Amino acid sequence: MSGTLDILLRAEVPEPQTKQFKHKRLSKLCGEDVVFTLRELGFSRVADIKKLHEGEEMEVHILLAGVVEPNLKDPALQAKFGGATPAETVKAMLLPGEIEDLSRAVEKLCGYRANTIEEIKNA
């Protein structure tokens, strides 16, 4: 076997990553920390979202798939913000830039928008 293959076969298969982000505007509005827990999405899930939702809607659906907490699909949250669907609830609850920031954070957990490789220079 090749050296790189041996290394990969010995590696632990990582669990999906999660990270927490404090939402500044909502925290100020609510008087206490509003924390979003985001998770890494698998390749198939990201591909499905990209295929089904183009443009700005894609960011909303990346967010819906990548937010673990709070449950953005909760009927009580939909009623509070007047959203007929989870996507409409997100758009009513968050400002456009906030949707973009949170969806980018999910994308970073998935390996997008990050420098994941480096070229090896021959000496």
C-alpha distance (Angstrom), angle and dihedral (degrees) to the residues before:
residue distance angle dihedral
M1 . . .
S2 3.77 . .
G3 3.78 120.5 .
T4 3.81 93.6 -114.7
L5 3.81 92.4 48.3
D6 3.81 90.2 51.5
I7 3.80 90.3 51.1
L8 3.81 92.4 49.7
L9 3.80 93.0 47.6
R10 3.81 91.0 53.9
A11 3.81 94.1 48.8
E12 3.79 122.0 104.7
V13 3.79 114.2 -115.0
P14 3.80 103.0 -115.8
E15 3.78 124.2 -127.3
P16 3.81 115.1 -121.4
Q17 3.79 110.2 -83.9
T18 3.79 124.0 -117.2
K19 3.80 129.1 -170.0
Q20 3.76 134.8 -177.1
F21 3.79 125.3 -131.8
K22 3.80 127.1 -171.4
H23 3.80 111.9 -136.4
K24 3.81 105.1 -137.6
R25 3.81 101.2 -161.3
L26 3.80 96.2 43.7
S27 3.82 90.9 44.1
K28 3.79 90.4 54.5
L29 3.81 91.4 45.1
C30 3.83 93.4 49.0
G31 3.80 96.3 40.8
E32 3.80 92.9 -125.5
D33 3.79 138.1 62.4
V34 3.78 115.0 -66.9
V35 3.80 105.0 -161.2
F36 3.79 125.4 -170.7
T37 3.81 117.5 -156.6
L38 3.79 110.4 -151.3
R39 3.78 128.2 -167.9
E40 3.75 137.3 -159.2
L41 3.81 115.8 -102.6
G42 3.79 125.6 -143.1
F43 3.79 124.2 -115.6
S44 3.82 95.1 -103.6
R45 3.80 93.2 50.8
V46 3.82 92.8 50.0
A47 3.81 91.0 46.2
D48 3.82 91.1 50.8
I49 3.80 91.9 50.1
K50 3.81 92.0 48.4
K51 3.80 90.9 48.8
L52 3.80 95.5 47.8
H53 3.81 101.6 36.6
E54 3.78 123.8 40.9
G55 3.80 130.0 -177.6
E56 3.79 121.3 3.0
E57 3.80 92.1 -12.8
M58 3.80 88.8 65.0
E59 3.82 90.6 64.2
V60 3.81 91.1 51.3
H61 3.80 91.9 50.6
I62 3.82 93.2 45.2
L63 3.80 85.4 54.1
L64 3.82 93.6 47.5
A65 3.81 90.5 51.6
G66 3.79 95.8 41.9
V67 3.80 102.6 45.4
V68 3.80 112.2 91.9
E69 3.81 96.2 174.1
P70 2.98 131.0 57.3
N71 3.79 97.9 33.9
L72 3.80 99.6 -122.5
K73 3.81 89.6 -167.8
D74 3.81 94.1 58.8
P75 3.83 111.1 128.1
A76 3.83 91.1 -138.2
L77 3.81 90.4 56.6
Q78 3.81 90.0 48.0
A79 3.82 90.1 51.3
K80 3.83 92.3 47.3
F81 3.82 93.8 52.7
G82 3.81 97.1 32.3
G83 3.78 96.4 -119.2
A84 3.80 117.1 155.8
T85 3.81 88.7 -159.7
P86 3.80 133.6 22.6
A87 3.82 89.3 -105.7
E88 3.80 91.1 54.7
T89 3.80 90.2 46.6
V90 3.81 90.7 55.1
K91 3.81 91.0 49.0
A92 3.82 90.9 49.4
M93 3.81 94.7 45.4
L94 3.81 100.0 42.8
L95 3.78 133.7 47.2
P96 3.83 116.6 -119.3
G97 3.81 92.4 -106.0
E98 3.79 91.1 49.4
I99 3.80 90.8 53.1
E100 3.78 89.0 50.7
D101 3.83 93.3 47.4
L102 3.81 93.6 49.5
S103 3.81 94.2 44.1
R104 3.81 89.5 50.0
A105 3.80 89.1 52.0
V106 3.83 88.8 54.2
E107 3.80 89.8 47.4
K108 3.81 90.7 51.8
L109 3.81 89.5 54.0
C110 3.82 86.6 53.4
G111 3.82 92.0 53.0
Y112 3.81 97.2 -101.1
R113 3.80 122.0 127.7
A114 3.79 89.7 20.4
N115 3.74 131.0 105.3
T116 3.82 97.3 -114.3
I117 3.79 100.0 164.7
E118 3.75 136.7 41.7
E119 3.77 131.0 -161.0
I120 3.79 116.0 -116.4
K121 3.79 111.4 -133.8
N122 3.77 118.1 -144.7
A123 3.78 111.6 -126.8
